[in-house]
Amino acid sequence: MKRADELIWRGGVGRRLRSLTVAALAVCVPALLVAFAAGCAERDNKVREQTSQTWNAYRAAVKSELASDELRSGNTEQALELAREAGALSPDNPAHAALLARTYLARADFSAARRILELAVAMAPAEANLHYLLGIVHERDARWSQARDCYGRSAELEPANLDYLVAAATAAARVDGPDAALELLGARGEEFDDQPVYHAARAELARAAGRLTDACAAYERMLALGAGDRTTRESLALLYHALGRDADALTYLTSLRLDAQQAALPLALAYARSLLATQQTISALDWLSAIAQRHPEHAEVWLLTAQARVACGDWDRAVEAGQRAAALSPRSPDAHSLLAALYLSRGDVGAAATAAAAAVDCDPRNAAAYSLLGRAYERRGDRSTALEMYRTAVRLAPDQPLAIELLRQAER
């Protein structure tokens, strides 16, 4: 009996449980289906969104590449349209903002480039290229302080980029002076010592700072790296000449194989001076004769010719060349001083006094001219005026041995 009740109870309980389960399922299944459907829809939306973003990023990359190609080809209008489309498809990509800005720069629309870059820098402050491009815009508008700051920030963000460092130094030279710019470059000397561009920047800044020896060292390093061209050797030759190192200057001037009919006049004159300074007088005269055919109106050519004639002992032709130099450049104290010395050597005291007085008139602080004028007066027998001229020369150049010796002898 108990067994039958147990079976009946179990059956009843089972039926009750089954009925309850069916009822519960009737309530829960629709809710579950709704939740499942919602979850699937959300996942589908996310998948679709991610797929769309990926697709847009791909399309933006393609348009960006096409825009870059158009920009390189000089087709700025097509580049601008494609760059805008790339930016619209992927507005958070700073590379697309940079491309759009470069396109505006190529079209000389600097105000548009500046607007784009200022927004992009605010959005992506760690992008070095954006700061660099903004520096270009500021530099173009001569806002050198802002350009220096932008270039400096780009160099900080990407310290291995030499272009950024050179741009920062160039802008710093405008604001803080070439010495400060050289200090900025010098701090990275070991890192970029094998880069010719680094030494080219150093050379130009050193020249601007008047540090000619440092400029020579930088140019020499460029040549050692195999990067120096003809312009580099020309610059180096002129620097050595300015430093009075004419033998070194001639090394580079000779390597240039200068043509008297084509050489630029400053280089041609430097070559003549270096030849004279190294006692290569005949070569200097030949060179100057060729230069005079091209530039007969240039006083410096005739002044150097006069000096070369003196070195050869050809006094008469030296005077002729000196006279031509003075006629072409009547306000040249050097030409009049040379003539005064030549006239004195020939014993033409009156002409010497006139030429020396002309030299003093051209440059009232020219101690050598006062010494020449004193010698002319002394030759005339006017000792008091000669003493006055010598004393003036010593006052103007207290370390000039000739003026001191002339005064000492006149005071005996």
LUMTIGU-593326 format. One record per residue (C-alpha): chain; residue number from 0; y, x, z. Coordinates in pm, 1 decimal, m for minus. Each point is the difference from the previous one (the first is absolute). Example, Ala and Ser with C-alpha at 12.3 -4.5 7.8 and 13.67 -1.06 7.14 Angstrom:
BEGIN
{site 'A' 0 {m450.0 1230.0 780.0}}
{site 'A' 1 {344.0 137.0 m66.0}}
# end
This chain:
BEGIN
{site 'A' 0 {0.0 0.0 0.0}}
{site 'A' 1 {232.9 273.2 99.0}}
{site 'A' 2 {m88.8 172.6 m316.3}}
{site 'A' 3 {91.0 m300.3 m205.0}}
{site 'A' 4 {333.7 m44.6 187.0}}
{site 'A' 5 {76.0 361.5 m48.0}}
{site 'A' 6 {m61.6 m37.6 m367.3}}
{site 'A' 7 {200.9 m319.4 m12.3}}
{site 'A' 8 {292.3 168.4 193.8}}
{site 'A' 9 {m9.6 300.8 m217.2}}
{site 'A' 10 {m1.9 m221.4 m300.0}}
{site 'A' 11 {288.8 m202.4 137.3}}
{site 'A' 12 {192.5 307.5 96.8}}
{site 'A' 13 {m68.8 146.3 m338.0}}
{site 'A' 14 {120.6 m317.4 m166.4}}
{site 'A' 15 {308.4 m4.2 221.2}}
{site 'A' 16 {68.0 366.5 m70.3}}
{site 'A' 17 {m45.4 m54.8 m367.0}}
{site 'A' 18 {233.2 m296.5 7.3}}
{site 'A' 19 {257.8 197.2 193.6}}
{site 'A' 20 {m27.3 292.5 m241.5}}
{site 'A' 21 {44.2 m224.8 m298.1}}
{site 'A' 22 {304.8 m157.1 159.1}}
{site 'A' 23 {147.0 337.9 85.9}}
{site 'A' 24 {m61.5 128.5 m341.7}}
{site 'A' 25 {162.9 m306.2 m145.8}}
{site 'A' 26 {313.2 94.5 191.1}}
{site 'A' 27 {m9.9 381.1 m20.3}}
{site 'A' 28 {m110.6 61.2 m355.5}}
{site 'A' 29 {314.6 m139.9 m163.4}}
{site 'A' 30 {215.2 203.9 238.5}}
{site 'A' 31 {m202.2 310.3 m69.6}}
{site 'A' 32 {19.5 m64.5 m369.6}}
{site 'A' 33 {375.9 m38.4 24.2}}
{site 'A' 34 {35.5 321.2 202.0}}
{site 'A' 35 {m226.9 186.1 m234.8}}
{site 'A' 36 {189.7 m126.5 m298.1}}
{site 'A' 37 {327.5 100.3 161.5}}
{site 'A' 38 {m136.5 345.3 78.5}}
{site 'A' 39 {m123.9 37.7 m351.9}}
{site 'A' 40 {335.4 m111.6 m135.7}}
{site 'A' 41 {183.8 250.1 222.9}}
{site 'A' 42 {m230.8 276.8 m108.0}}
{site 'A' 43 {42.6 m105.8 m359.7}}
{site 'A' 44 {377.1 6.4 40.0}}
{site 'A' 45 {m12.2 347.5 150.5}}
{site 'A' 46 {m229.9 119.5 m274.0}}
{site 'A' 47 {222.0 m153.2 m262.5}}
{site 'A' 48 {309.9 153.3 165.2}}
{site 'A' 49 {m161.1 341.5 24.0}}
{site 'A' 50 {m121.1 m27.5 m356.5}}
{site 'A' 51 {346.4 m100.7 m113.5}}
{site 'A' 52 {160.6 286.5 189.3}}
{site 'A' 53 {m249.1 247.3 m144.3}}
{site 'A' 54 {56.6 m136.5 m348.1}}
{site 'A' 55 {378.3 10.9 40.6}}
{site 'A' 56 {m18.6 354.4 131.8}}
{site 'A' 57 {m207.7 97.6 m301.3}}
{site 'A' 58 {238.5 m168.6 m240.6}}
{site 'A' 59 {295.9 160.8 179.4}}
{site 'A' 60 {m161.3 343.4 m31.2}}
{site 'A' 61 {m53.2 m53.1 m372.0}}
{site 'A' 62 {358.2 m116.3 m53.6}}
{site 'A' 63 {127.1 287.3 210.4}}
{site 'A' 64 {m188.1 249.3 m214.8}}
{site 'A' 65 {130.0 m162.9 m315.6}}
{site 'A' 66 {354.0 5.4 139.3}}
{site 'A' 67 {m35.4 370.5 79.4}}
{site 'A' 68 {m114.3 66.9 m355.9}}
{site 'A' 69 {294.6 m193.5 m141.6}}
{site 'A' 70 {237.8 185.0 231.3}}
{site 'A' 71 {m135.6 337.8 m110.2}}
{site 'A' 72 {46.3 m109.2 m360.2}}
{site 'A' 73 {360.2 m98.1 65.2}}
{site 'A' 74 {m58.4 m371.8 m45.9}}
{site 'A' 75 {193.5 m101.2 309.0}}
{site 'A' 76 {29.6 m371.1 m77.0}}
{site 'A' 77 {m375.1 m44.7 m38.2}}
{site 'A' 78 {m55.0 221.3 305.3}}
{site 'A' 79 {238.0 m213.0 204.4}}
{site 'A' 80 {m174.1 m325.6 m93.9}}
{site 'A' 81 {m343.5 137.4 83.1}}
{site 'A' 82 {122.8 159.1 325.1}}
{site 'A' 83 {145.3 m332.3 109.9}}
{site 'A' 84 {m329.1 m175.5 m76.7}}
{site 'A' 85 {m194.3 261.8 195.5}}
{site 'A' 86 {232.3 m43.0 296.6}}
{site 'A' 87 {m35.3 m378.7 m9.7}}
{site 'A' 88 {m380.1 24.7 m2.1}}
{site 'A' 89 {m13.2 253.9 283.5}}
{site 'A' 90 {331.1 m16.2 190.5}}
{site 'A' 91 {m127.9 197.2 298.5}}
{site 'A' 92 {m90.2 308.0 m202.1}}
{site 'A' 93 {276.9 261.3 43.7}}
{site 'A' 94 {m114.7 183.2 m312.7}}
{site 'A' 95 {109.6 m297.2 m208.7}}
{site 'A' 96 {341.7 0.1 165.0}}
{site 'A' 97 {29.8 370.1 m79.3}}
{site 'A' 98 {m94.4 m64.0 m362.5}}
{site 'A' 99 {254.6 m277.4 m30.8}}
{site 'A' 100 {266.8 225.0 151.4}}
{site 'A' 101 {m85.9 283.7 m240.4}}
{site 'A' 102 {31.1 m244.3 m286.8}}
{site 'A' 103 {344.5 m105.6 116.0}}
{site 'A' 104 {95.6 366.0 34.5}}
{site 'A' 105 {m113.1 63.2 m357.4}}
{site 'A' 106 {225.8 m285.6 m109.9}}
{site 'A' 107 {288.3 152.1 203.0}}
{site 'A' 108 {13.1 m317.9 210.4}}
{site 'A' 109 {50.4 185.3 325.2}}
{site 'A' 110 {121.4 m295.1 203.8}}
{site 'A' 111 {m318.9 m196.0 m78.9}}
{site 'A' 112 {m212.6 304.4 82.2}}
{site 'A' 113 {180.8 40.4 328.9}}
{site 'A' 114 {m58.8 m363.5 98.0}}
{site 'A' 115 {m370.3 21.7 m78.7}}
{site 'A' 116 {m40.9 328.5 184.2}}
{site 'A' 117 {187.8 m103.8 313.2}}
{site 'A' 118 {m224.2 m306.0 31.3}}
{site 'A' 119 {m310.5 205.5 m71.8}}
{site 'A' 120 {91.1 269.8 252.9}}
{site 'A' 121 {50.4 m263.6 266.5}}
{site 'A' 122 {m340.2 m148.6 m86.3}}
{site 'A' 123 {m186.6 331.8 m30.0}}
{site 'A' 124 {194.9 266.8 193.5}}
{site 'A' 125 {m289.4 246.3 m13.7}}
{site 'A' 126 {2.3 23.1 m380.8}}
{site 'A' 127 {154.6 337.2 m84.3}}
{site 'A' 128 {50.5 m78.1 m367.1}}
{site 'A' 129 {223.3 m296.9 79.2}}
{site 'A' 130 {230.7 218.5 212.1}}
{site 'A' 131 {7.6 259.7 m276.1}}
{site 'A' 132 {95.5 m253.0 m267.1}}
{site 'A' 133 {268.7 m144.1 224.4}}
{site 'A' 134 {130.0 354.6 43.2}}
{site 'A' 135 {30.6 26.7 m377.9}}
{site 'A' 136 {214.3 m314.3 m4.9}}
{site 'A' 137 {224.7 133.7 276.5}}
{site 'A' 138 {29.6 337.8 m172.9}}
{site 'A' 139 {99.8 m164.6 m325.9}}
{site 'A' 140 {283.1 m178.6 181.0}}
{site 'A' 141 {99.0 325.4 180.5}}
{site 'A' 142 {m95.0 m139.8 340.9}}
{site 'A' 143 {m127.5 338.9 102.8}}
{site 'A' 144 {m49.0 m68.1 370.5}}
{site 'A' 145 {m220.9 m301.1 m75.0}}
{site 'A' 146 {m182.4 194.1 m271.4}}
{site 'A' 147 {m65.9 285.4 241.3}}
{site 'A' 148 {m140.1 m240.9 258.8}}
{site 'A' 149 {m224.2 m179.3 m251.6}}
{site 'A' 150 {m131.2 321.9 m150.7}}
{site 'A' 151 {m48.2 144.6 345.6}}
{site 'A' 152 {m202.0 m303.5 107.3}}
{site 'A' 153 {m220.9 23.9 m309.5}}
{site 'A' 154 {m61.1 370.1 75.0}}
{site 'A' 155 {m93.7 m85.6 359.6}}
{site 'A' 156 {m245.8 m267.3 m111.4}}
{site 'A' 157 {m160.6 222.9 m263.2}}
{site 'A' 158 {59.0 361.2 108.7}}
{site 'A' 159 {m229.3 134.5 m272.8}}
{site 'A' 160 {220.7 m140.2 m277.0}}
{site 'A' 161 {226.4 282.7 m117.5}}
{site 'A' 162 {216.4 m226.7 m215.8}}
{site 'A' 163 {102.0 m196.0 307.8}}
{site 'A' 164 {87.6 318.4 189.7}}
{site 'A' 165 {207.2 143.6 m285.5}}
{site 'A' 166 {187.5 m328.6 m38.9}}
{site 'A' 167 {72.1 m6.3 374.0}}
{site 'A' 168 {128.2 359.0 m9.9}}
{site 'A' 169 {218.5 m64.6 m304.2}}
{site 'A' 170 {162.1 m301.1 166.2}}
{site 'A' 171 {37.1 188.5 328.7}}
{site 'A' 172 {187.5 274.5 m186.5}}
{site 'A' 173 {258.5 m259.3 m104.5}}
{site 'A' 174 {44.8 m133.8 351.0}}
{site 'A' 175 {m72.7 288.6 235.7}}
{site 'A' 176 {49.8 299.5 m229.4}}
{site 'A' 177 {m242.5 230.7 m183.6}}
{site 'A' 178 {m82.1 201.9 312.1}}
{site 'A' 179 {m133.6 m310.3 174.8}}
{site 'A' 180 {m199.1 m88.0 m311.9}}
{site 'A' 181 {m146.4 350.4 m12.6}}
{site 'A' 182 {m101.6 m32.2 362.6}}
{site 'A' 183 {m177.8 m325.3 m85.1}}
{site 'A' 184 {m190.3 169.8 m282.2}}
{site 'A' 185 {m66.5 313.1 201.6}}
{site 'A' 186 {m187.4 m195.5 263.7}}
{site 'A' 187 {m267.0 m75.1 m262.5}}
{site 'A' 188 {m7.5 342.7 m163.2}}
{site 'A' 189 {m359.1 89.5 80.8}}
{site 'A' 190 {m131.9 m336.1 m115.8}}
{site 'A' 191 {169.4 7.1 m340.2}}
{site 'A' 192 {17.8 374.3 m66.1}}
{site 'A' 193 {m228.9 m33.2 m302.0}}
{site 'A' 194 {212.8 m274.1 m159.5}}
{site 'A' 195 {258.6 120.8 m258.3}}
{site 'A' 196 {205.0 m319.5 42.1}}
{site 'A' 197 {49.4 84.3 366.3}}
{site 'A' 198 {140.9 343.8 m83.0}}
{site 'A' 199 {216.1 m140.0 m279.6}}
{site 'A' 200 {161.8 m232.7 253.7}}
{site 'A' 201 {45.1 288.4 243.0}}
{site 'A' 202 {163.5 212.8 m268.1}}
{site 'A' 203 {252.5 m265.1 m100.7}}
{site 'A' 204 {93.3 m81.0 358.8}}
{site 'A' 205 {30.6 369.6 88.3}}
{site 'A' 206 {235.9 49.9 m294.9}}
{site 'A' 207 {209.8 m292.2 117.4}}
{site 'A' 208 {12.7 150.8 348.9}}
{site 'A' 209 {108.1 338.2 m138.5}}
{site 'A' 210 {m323.8 160.5 120.3}}
{site 'A' 211 {m63.2 184.3 m323.3}}
{site 'A' 212 {m266.8 234.3 135.7}}
{site 'A' 213 {m204.3 m297.8 122.2}}
{site 'A' 214 {45.7 m166.5 m338.5}}
{site 'A' 215 {m133.6 312.4 m173.1}}
{site 'A' 216 {m302.7 4.5 229.6}}
{site 'A' 217 {m73.8 m363.3 m81.9}}
{site 'A' 218 {26.3 59.0 m374.3}}
{site 'A' 219 {m218.4 309.0 28.8}}
{site 'A' 220 {m263.0 m207.5 179.3}}
{site 'A' 221 {9.0 m253.5 m283.7}}
{site 'A' 222 {m64.2 275.7 m252.0}}
{site 'A' 223 {m282.2 139.5 213.9}}
{site 'A' 224 {m160.1 m344.6 m8.9}}
{site 'A' 225 {17.1 8.2 m379.3}}
{site 'A' 226 {246.4 m287.6 m19.4}}
{site 'A' 227 {328.4 163.8 m91.0}}
{site 'A' 228 {137.9 m73.8 m345.1}}
{site 'A' 229 {284.7 160.5 m193.6}}
{site 'A' 230 {260.5 m191.9 199.9}}
{site 'A' 231 {m147.2 138.7 321.5}}
{site 'A' 232 {28.0 357.3 m126.3}}
{site 'A' 233 {354.8 m61.2 m118.9}}
{site 'A' 234 {97.8 m134.6 342.8}}
{site 'A' 235 {m166.6 292.9 171.7}}
{site 'A' 236 {179.0 251.0 m223.8}}
{site 'A' 237 {339.8 m156.7 70.2}}
{site 'A' 238 {m67.8 m3.8 374.6}}
{site 'A' 239 {m98.5 365.2 7.0}}
{site 'A' 240 {310.8 82.9 m200.9}}
{site 'A' 241 {217.1 m194.1 246.3}}
{site 'A' 242 {m161.3 197.4 283.7}}
{site 'A' 243 {84.9 327.4 m174.0}}
{site 'A' 244 {m367.0 74.4 m62.3}}
{site 'A' 245 {54.0 72.8 m366.6}}
{site 'A' 246 {m321.6 194.8 m51.8}}
{site 'A' 247 {m197.5 m304.9 115.2}}
{site 'A' 248 {221.6 m223.5 m210.9}}
{site 'A' 249 {m72.4 213.4 m306.1}}
{site 'A' 250 {m374.5 m30.9 59.2}}
{site 'A' 251 {21.0 m372.8 m56.9}}
{site 'A' 252 {276.1 10.7 m259.4}}
{site 'A' 253 {m203.9 241.5 m209.0}}
{site 'A' 254 {m309.1 m219.6 31.5}}
{site 'A' 255 {199.6 m287.4 m148.6}}
{site 'A' 256 {48.2 192.2 m325.6}}
{site 'A' 257 {355.5 m126.2 m31.3}}
{site 'A' 258 {148.6 m52.9 m343.0}}
{site 'A' 259 {370.8 84.6 m17.0}}
{site 'A' 260 {52.3 m275.2 m255.3}}
{site 'A' 261 {m161.4 m269.7 213.4}}
{site 'A' 262 {17.9 98.8 366.3}}
{site 'A' 263 {214.9 m216.8 224.9}}
{site 'A' 264 {325.6 178.9 77.8}}
{site 'A' 265 {m46.0 25.0 381.8}}
{site 'A' 266 {m340.7 159.7 m54.3}}
{site 'A' 267 {132.4 227.3 m274.5}}
{site 'A' 268 {286.1 120.9 222.0}}
{site 'A' 269 {m235.7 57.9 293.4}}
{site 'A' 270 {m215.5 213.1 m227.4}}
{site 'A' 271 {301.9 206.8 m105.2}}
{site 'A' 272 {114.2 49.8 360.6}}
{site 'A' 273 {m348.6 102.0 109.8}}
{site 'A' 274 {m23.4 251.7 m284.4}}
{site 'A' 275 {334.4 148.2 102.8}}
{site 'A' 276 {m98.1 6.3 368.8}}
{site 'A' 277 {m314.3 195.8 m86.4}}
{site 'A' 278 {194.2 247.0 m220.1}}
{site 'A' 279 {m153.0 m125.7 m325.6}}
{site 'A' 280 {338.5 21.0 m166.1}}
{site 'A' 281 {m100.3 28.5 m364.8}}
{site 'A' 282 {m233.3 m297.3 27.9}}
{site 'A' 283 {277.2 m193.1 173.4}}
{site 'A' 284 {246.0 78.3 m279.2}}
{site 'A' 285 {m244.9 m104.2 m269.7}}
{site 'A' 286 {m72.0 m322.1 184.1}}
{site 'A' 287 {369.0 m74.8 59.3}}
{site 'A' 288 {84.3 64.1 m365.5}}
{site 'A' 289 {m254.4 m263.4 m98.9}}
{site 'A' 290 {127.9 m243.4 260.8}}
{site 'A' 291 {361.0 54.8 m110.0}}
{site 'A' 292 {m90.7 m122.0 m347.2}}
{site 'A' 293 {m106.7 m334.6 148.1}}
{site 'A' 294 {267.3 m23.3 269.0}}
{site 'A' 295 {308.0 193.2 m113.0}}
{site 'A' 296 {217.9 m237.4 203.2}}
{site 'A' 297 {m165.9 76.3 332.7}}
{site 'A' 298 {202.1 241.0 214.7}}
{site 'A' 299 {m298.1 109.7 211.5}}
{site 'A' 300 {m171.7 143.5 m306.0}}
{site 'A' 301 {297.8 226.0 m71.9}}
{site 'A' 302 {45.3 93.7 364.6}}
{site 'A' 303 {m360.4 121.0 16.6}}
{site 'A' 304 {44.4 173.7 m334.0}}
{site 'A' 305 {299.6 186.3 141.4}}
{site 'A' 306 {m207.6 110.8 299.4}}
{site 'A' 307 {m276.8 117.8 m229.8}}
{site 'A' 308 {251.5 195.0 m211.5}}
{site 'A' 309 {132.5 168.0 314.7}}
{site 'A' 310 {m353.9 99.9 95.5}}
{site 'A' 311 {m36.5 156.2 m343.2}}
{site 'A' 312 {337.4 180.4 32.2}}
{site 'A' 313 {147.0 m197.6 m289.6}}
{site 'A' 314 {338.0 m64.3 163.7}}
{site 'A' 315 {194.7 m122.7 m300.5}}
{site 'A' 316 {m253.2 m267.2 m93.1}}
{site 'A' 317 {m35.3 m84.6 365.7}}
{site 'A' 318 {375.3 m75.9 11.9}}
{site 'A' 319 {m30.5 m214.8 m311.8}}
{site 'A' 320 {m281.9 m201.6 154.0}}
{site 'A' 321 {192.9 m32.3 327.7}}
{site 'A' 322 {310.5 m121.1 m179.2}}
{site 'A' 323 {m204.1 m260.6 m183.3}}
{site 'A' 324 {m152.2 m118.9 325.8}}
{site 'A' 325 {344.8 m32.2 162.1}}
{site 'A' 326 {137.0 m183.9 m301.7}}
{site 'A' 327 {m288.3 m248.0 5.8}}
{site 'A' 328 {21.1 m48.3 378.1}}
{site 'A' 329 {357.9 74.5 109.7}}
{site 'A' 330 {m71.0 m120.9 356.2}}
{site 'A' 331 {m292.0 236.9 48.2}}
{site 'A' 332 {76.4 257.0 274.0}}
{site 'A' 333 {m307.5 199.5 m104.5}}
{site 'A' 334 {122.1 43.0 m356.9}}
{site 'A' 335 {347.7 110.9 109.0}}
{site 'A' 336 {m142.7 232.1 266.8}}
{site 'A' 337 {m230.3 164.4 m252.3}}
{site 'A' 338 {290.5 49.1 m237.3}}
{site 'A' 339 {211.0 150.7 279.2}}
{site 'A' 340 {m276.7 249.0 80.4}}
{site 'A' 341 {m38.1 88.1 m369.0}}
{site 'A' 342 {375.0 50.5 m45.7}}
{site 'A' 343 {11.7 222.3 307.2}}
{site 'A' 344 {m287.9 211.2 m135.1}}
{site 'A' 345 {201.1 48.7 m320.6}}
{site 'A' 346 {322.0 77.5 188.3}}
{site 'A' 347 {181.8 m313.7 m117.8}}
{site 'A' 348 {159.4 m74.2 337.3}}
{site 'A' 349 {236.5 m273.4 m117.6}}
{site 'A' 350 {m278.0 m199.9 m164.2}}
{site 'A' 351 {m218.6 58.9 306.7}}
{site 'A' 352 {267.9 m138.9 233.8}}
{site 'A' 353 {48.0 m304.7 m222.4}}
{site 'A' 354 {m374.6 m71.2 m13.3}}
{site 'A' 355 {m44.5 53.6 376.0}}
{site 'A' 356 {294.0 m229.6 74.7}}
{site 'A' 357 {m159.3 m263.5 m224.1}}
{site 'A' 358 {m324.6 35.6 194.2}}
{site 'A' 359 {186.2 m49.8 331.5}}
{site 'A' 360 {175.3 m303.9 m142.8}}
{site 'A' 361 {m336.9 m150.8 m100.1}}
{site 'A' 362 {m151.7 69.7 341.7}}
{site 'A' 363 {246.0 85.6 280.4}}
{site 'A' 364 {m289.6 86.4 232.5}}
{site 'A' 365 {m161.4 249.5 m236.4}}
{site 'A' 366 {m3.1 326.7 194.1}}
{site 'A' 367 {m116.4 206.2 m299.7}}
{site 'A' 368 {295.9 m122.4 m205.4}}
{site 'A' 369 {245.0 109.5 274.7}}
{site 'A' 370 {m169.7 342.6 8.3}}
{site 'A' 371 {45.5 34.9 m376.7}}
{site 'A' 372 {362.0 m107.3 25.4}}
{site 'A' 373 {53.3 254.2 278.3}}
{site 'A' 374 {m144.9 275.8 m215.7}}
{site 'A' 375 {232.9 m96.9 m285.8}}
{site 'A' 376 {305.4 15.0 231.1}}
{site 'A' 377 {m121.2 329.2 146.7}}
{site 'A' 378 {m29.9 145.5 m351.3}}
{site 'A' 379 {355.7 m112.0 m61.8}}
{site 'A' 380 {110.7 185.2 313.1}}
{site 'A' 381 {80.8 m318.5 195.1}}
{site 'A' 382 {m183.5 101.6 316.6}}
{site 'A' 383 {142.9 m270.5 228.9}}
{site 'A' 384 {m107.2 m283.3 m230.3}}
{site 'A' 385 {m338.3 165.4 m48.9}}
{site 'A' 386 {m48.3 12.8 379.1}}
{site 'A' 387 {90.3 m367.6 23.0}}
{site 'A' 388 {m261.2 m86.1 m262.4}}
{site 'A' 389 {m269.0 212.0 168.6}}
{site 'A' 390 {69.9 m154.0 339.8}}
{site 'A' 391 {m27.8 m346.1 m149.6}}
{site 'A' 392 {m333.7 94.7 m156.5}}
{site 'A' 393 {m133.9 128.2 334.1}}
{site 'A' 394 {121.2 m311.4 177.4}}
{site 'A' 395 {m180.9 m219.8 m252.6}}
{site 'A' 396 {m316.7 212.2 m1.6}}
{site 'A' 397 {m15.1 214.0 313.7}}
{site 'A' 398 {m351.5 117.0 m86.2}}
{site 'A' 399 {80.3 115.5 m354.6}}
{site 'A' 400 {m39.6 381.3 m6.9}}
{site 'A' 401 {218.8 59.4 m308.7}}
{site 'A' 402 {301.8 m183.7 141.2}}
{site 'A' 403 {m33.9 184.7 331.9}}
{site 'A' 404 {m25.4 339.3 m172.6}}
{site 'A' 405 {298.3 m68.8 m228.8}}
{site 'A' 406 {212.8 m100.5 298.8}}
{site 'A' 407 {m110.0 304.3 199.2}}
{site 'A' 408 {92.5 237.8 m281.0}}
{site 'A' 409 {334.2 m170.5 m64.9}}
{site 'A' 410 {96.8 24.9 367.6}}
{site 'A' 411 {m42.7 376.1 16.3}}
# end
